[in-house]
Amino acid sequence: MSKMNKIKGKFFTGSNNSKTGEDKPSMSNRCQRIGINDIIKKDIVTLSEGDLIEDIINVFTKHRFHTYPVINDKGNLTGVITQNLILKIILLDIMPQTDHTDLAVKSLSNDAKGIMDPHPVTVNLDSNLCDVAKLMVKHNVNQVFAVDNGRLVGIVSKLDVINEISKIRG
Amino acid sequence: MDVILQIFLVVLLAKIFGELSIRLGLPSIFGGILAGIVLGPFFAEPNGEIFSFLAELGAIFLFFTAAYNEVSIRYIQTLSKYTLIPTFTHILVAFVCGYTLGYIFDLGFLENIFIGIAFSSTSIGSVVNMLIGCNYLSKNPGPLVLSSAILNNFVGVIMLGIIVSVATYQRLPGGREILTIISGVVGFLVIMIVLGYKVYPVLFKYIHRMQIKESIFAFVIIIALVSAYLAEILGLHSVIGAFIGGIFLSEIPLARIEDIQSKVSGISYGVFIPMFYAFIGMSIDFSILQTNGLFTIAVIVLALLGKLLGGYIGSKILKVNSYDSLIFGIGSMPKADVELVVISIGLSMGVIDDVSYSAIVLMVATSVVVSPLLLKYTIQAKEGANIGCRGI
């Protein structure tokens, strides 16, 4: 019976823990205690607003990340460029006709500022692991960017979140 | 016919015909219009209240999505002065052609203005499809053609906003009425600026934290409708309100998350916008066109010629060579969204009649078929080779 309760305690958070006699805080309590500073990767590859499409393609082939943040001269996060976006821009003529207008307008520019998606999902440095996980699920994104007054500080991927949650589950 | 059945059939046929249109190298709007033409005779009241309301919602979402999802005001700010001259000339020449045509056929002053505005617009989507099809999006003068279409679209919406306000009086307004119109426009813009820069950024921070399902999406739609409603009560048309609401909302990061954009685009292009195009198709009266053949031909020829000449002259002023000037003129010819909204508003306000309405719809359809053909032959003449344009 106690074994059964232990298994339950792992899968069902909240009041179940008290019934098992354990003092472990619930999963939500534990993930709220982990600040974003503990999980963000600060050593990140960024693009500058003035980078040309050829430079951007080089970055994609060199580093193999899915998404790159775009920053301005002050180090502020201004947008993102994903693998999907760069593929759409390069292969515009084979993309669905419904996407053409937006992509064609973007392709009028040949730098990162012109083609980037200007509204990435961000979190402040006082956020915690729970906030980040909720945002990722809510907005269906694979990474969020940590900013301090608009300045890019780091990035958290969904895999980082899963790894961290895996650790606190024991 | 039952309304649910009507909606189901319109969306189904619009998608099937739209797909066929795309495969033939034509814009998908043909699908919606064709669905309307096919279904029109089976609908007991094609202009019935419920369906015309759904069509109005379609026009609102068409303009809202264009500003919110596709072409942000940022692009207008980056357009060079080089774009201004040829854009101004093709708008002006086409407008004069439309107004003069109405004058020759003895139409009313306001109807002439509506026809002039319908003549002076260019469809961004059709231009893009045409340039991509002929592989000219990045070759000169492709970028200039597209920039000009973007600017033309914004100017067209502004012209529409002004004329709708004027047309509510069904005559040329007097001094006090002009003041009322101006105060309505200024009042609306002030409200939108305050909402856009002060209220929405704070509001969306709270909405972002809401637990209820699809809160951000719901508020984006609410803002589209609120903007449309505010515009109406201040004497502008709802589609203008939705367009301006979309512009301001497009600058709010939390409202422009990709997932939300995709949902807004889904409900707009998946459901409401096909209703608008179908309504356009249902309202065409082919019997009237038969008895007004000369007027219809004059509408088609002058609308396209006005754009061609205006674009050519503007490019020549910039000392662009003759072939590129011709390509620019042809590139400003295709019409679609703004023109169809202009005439449907004109018809609903009783400013334009069924003859002008049907002739202009036919002109819009002709423009998107003829322009890519002309572009193809001009490029072939310019490059001296038998180049191919996709779908043509």
HADDOCK unambig.tbl for C-alpha pairs under 7 A between the chains (distance, minus, plus):
assign (segid A and resid 93 and name CA) (segid B and resid 132 and name CA) 5.97 0.50 0.50
assign (segid A and resid 100 and name CA) (segid B and resid 128 and name CA) 6.73 0.50 0.50
assign (segid A and resid 101 and name CA) (segid B and resid 70 and name CA) 6.77 0.50 0.50
assign (segid A and resid 101 and name CA) (segid B and resid 124 and name CA) 6.96 0.50 0.50
assign (segid A and resid 101 and name CA) (segid B and resid 125 and name CA) 5.47 0.50 0.50
assign (segid A and resid 101 and name CA) (segid B and resid 128 and name CA) 6.09 0.50 0.50
assign (segid A and resid 102 and name CA) (segid B and resid 70 and name CA) 4.88 0.50 0.50
assign (segid A and resid 102 and name CA) (segid B and resid 71 and name CA) 6.66 0.50 0.50
assign (segid A and resid 104 and name CA) (segid B and resid 128 and name CA) 6.68 0.50 0.50
assign (segid A and resid 108 and name CA) (segid B and resid 143 and name CA) 6.34 0.50 0.50
assign (segid A and resid 119 and name CA) (segid B and resid 253 and name CA) 4.76 0.50 0.50
assign (segid A and resid 119 and name CA) (segid B and resid 256 and name CA) 6.19 0.50 0.50
assign (segid A and resid 119 and name CA) (segid B and resid 257 and name CA) 6.10 0.50 0.50
assign (segid A and resid 120 and name CA) (segid B and resid 257 and name CA) 6.82 0.50 0.50
assign (segid A and resid 139 and name CA) (segid B and resid 259 and name CA) 6.01 0.50 0.50
assign (segid A and resid 140 and name CA) (segid B and resid 259 and name CA) 6.68 0.50 0.50
